[in-house]
Amino acid sequence: MKFEFTNGDPITEEEALAEAASMGLHIEAFDSDRTEDTELHWHDFEVNVWLISGEASYATADGTVYEAKPGCRLKAPAGWVHQELMSPTHRMVTGTNIPRAEWTEPVKKPVVELSA
């Protein structure tokens, strides 16, 4: 499944929030850290992520690892299979095409559900 991962110049949280709002997205800004890798999974929503500070890593189903640094932007469609890798605390802004209240559980859907 096609997704976009680009590293660019660092962006402030305010700039990322404004960009997400201009795209009509449902927005959250938060700190995250991973003490262990997640299982491969997918979400039922489209997502745009702006990394504000810190570092994060993602891997695709084929094992390709993407290292995110401040200024990184990730745009992924619903159904994109990935995993979040162990990483220190990082700040990000996320924008989704549907509000959090409409996300179905579990939010991180097991890959086996895609083939069902």
C-alpha positions in Angstrom: 0.0 0.0 0.0 1.4 3.4 -1.0 2.4 5.9 1.6 4.6 9.0 1.7 7.6 9.4 4.1 9.6 12.6 3.7 12.3 14.2 5.9 12.3 17.9 5.7 13.3 21.0 7.6 12.2 21.0 11.3 8.7 22.3 11.8 7.2 23.9 14.9 4.1 22.4 16.6 2.1 25.6 15.7 3.1 25.2 12.0 2.2 21.6 11.9 -1.2 22.3 13.6 -1.9 25.0 11.1 -1.0 22.8 8.2 -3.2 20.0 9.5 -6.1 22.3 10.1 -5.8 23.7 6.5 -6.1 20.1 5.3 -9.4 19.7 7.2 -8.0 17.0 9.4 -8.9 15.9 13.0 -5.8 16.9 14.9 -3.9 15.8 18.0 -0.5 16.8 19.4 1.1 14.5 21.9 4.3 13.0 23.3 4.9 9.3 22.6 7.6 6.7 23.4 7.9 3.1 22.6 9.5 0.8 25.1 9.0 -2.1 22.7 8.1 -2.6 19.0 4.5 -3.0 18.2 3.2 -5.9 16.2 2.5 -5.3 12.5 -0.9 -3.6 12.3 -3.1 -1.2 10.3 -5.7 1.5 11.1 -9.1 2.2 9.6 -8.3 5.8 9.1 -5.9 7.9 6.9 -3.2 9.6 8.9 -0.8 12.4 8.5 2.1 12.7 11.0 4.5 15.6 11.6 7.4 14.8 13.9 8.1 17.9 16.0 11.0 16.7 18.2 12.8 13.5 19.1 13.2 10.5 16.9 10.9 7.7 15.9 11.1 4.6 13.7 8.6 2.7 11.6 8.9 -0.5 9.7 6.8 -1.7 6.8 5.5 -5.3 6.2 8.6 -6.0 4.1 10.9 -5.0 6.9 12.1 -1.7 5.5 12.8 0.7 8.4 12.1 4.4 8.2 13.9 6.7 10.6 12.0 9.9 11.5 13.7 13.0 12.6 12.2 16.5 13.4 10.6 17.8 10.2 9.6 14.3 9.0 6.2 14.0 7.5 4.3 10.7 7.0 1.1 10.4 5.0 -0.5 6.9 5.0 -3.8 5.6 3.8 -6.2 3.5 5.9 -5.1 -0.1 5.8 -1.3 0.7 5.6 0.5 -2.2 7.3 3.3 -1.1 9.6 4.8 -1.3 13.0 6.2 1.4 15.4 9.6 0.5 16.6 11.1 1.1 20.0 12.0 4.8 20.3 12.7 7.5 22.9 10.1 10.1 23.7 9.1 12.2 20.7 6.6 14.9 20.0 4.2 14.6 17.1 1.2 16.1 15.5 -1.3 13.7 13.9 -4.2 14.5 11.6 -6.7 11.9 10.6 -9.6 11.9 8.2 -12.1 10.8 10.8 -12.4 11.9 14.4 -11.0 9.7 17.2 -14.5 9.0 18.5 -15.2 7.2 15.3 -12.1 5.0 15.3 -13.0 1.3 15.7 -11.4 -0.9 18.3 -8.8 -2.2 18.4 -7.2 0.9 17.0 -4.1 -1.2 16.0 -5.8 -3.9 13.9 -4.0 -7.2 13.5 -2.8 -8.0 10.0 -4.8 -11.2 9.9 -8.0 -9.1 9.8 -7.0 -7.8 6.4 -7.2 -11.2 4.8 -10.5 -12.1 6.5 
